Amino acid sequence: MTRKWRAWALAAALAAKLDDPAPGDIPILVRFYPPDRRGDRTNFPNRMKPIFDGIAQALKVNDARFVPRFEFCLPEKPGRVEITL
């Protein structure tokens, strides 16, 4: 499953044709829209590691440069995650 999400994030980042980041920190906004209220907010950010790895691979940077900010939104079916660089 980890490989699947990393590959998906790599493909999505390449398709988005992201600009080369400037040197230094890379801010990332992650919005979680869970499908229902049963999720545990403390676990959501931990699940992002393979996605961050795929984005970093597409940008050809070390993911240590990412400075994520997380927002937890109201549930929406079917649920989604939005990432803004």
C-alpha positions in Angstrom: 0.0 0.0 0.0 2.9 2.4 0.8 4.4 1.9 -2.7 1.0 2.5 -4.3 0.5 5.9 -2.5 4.1 7.0 -3.2 3.7 6.1 -6.9 0.3 7.9 -7.0 1.8 11.0 -5.4 4.8 11.0 -7.8 2.5 10.7 -10.8 0.1 13.5 -9.5 3.0 15.8 -8.8 4.6 15.3 -12.2 1.2 15.8 -13.9 0.8 19.1 -11.9 4.0 20.3 -13.5 5.2 21.9 -10.3 7.8 24.6 -10.4 11.3 23.9 -9.1 11.2 25.1 -5.5 13.5 27.8 -4.3 16.2 26.8 -1.9 15.2 26.4 1.8 12.0 25.2 3.4 9.1 24.2 1.3 5.7 25.0 3.0 3.0 22.4 2.4 -0.7 22.8 3.4 -2.5 19.6 3.9 -6.3 19.6 4.3 -8.0 16.5 5.5 -11.7 15.9 4.7 -12.6 12.6 6.3 -15.6 10.6 5.1 -17.0 10.5 8.6 -16.2 11.5 12.2 -14.7 8.1 13.2 -11.1 9.0 12.2 -8.4 9.9 14.8 -6.9 13.2 13.9 -3.6 12.4 15.5 -3.1 9.5 12.9 -3.9 11.5 9.8 -0.5 13.3 9.4 1.4 10.0 10.0 -0.3 8.5 6.9 1.2 11.2 4.7 4.8 10.0 4.7 4.6 8.0 1.4 2.7 10.9 -0.3 5.4 13.3 0.8 8.1 10.9 -0.4 6.4 10.8 -3.9 6.1 14.6 -4.1 9.7 15.0 -3.0 10.8 12.5 -5.7 8.9 14.5 -8.3 10.5 17.8 -7.2 14.0 16.1 -6.8 14.3 17.4 -3.3 14.8 15.9 0.2 11.5 15.7 2.0 13.2 17.0 5.1 12.7 20.5 3.5 8.9 20.1 3.7 7.2 22.2 6.5 3.7 20.8 6.6 0.7 22.5 8.1 -2.3 20.4 8.7 -6.0 21.5 8.7 -8.8 19.2 9.7 -12.0 20.0 7.9 -15.6 18.8 8.4 -16.4 15.3 7.0 -17.4 15.1 3.4 -18.3 11.9 1.5 -16.3 10.1 0.1 -13.4 11.9 1.9 -10.3 13.4 0.4 -6.9 15.0 1.1 -5.9 18.3 -0.6 -2.3 19.3 -0.8 -1.1 22.7 -1.7 2.6 23.6 -2.2 
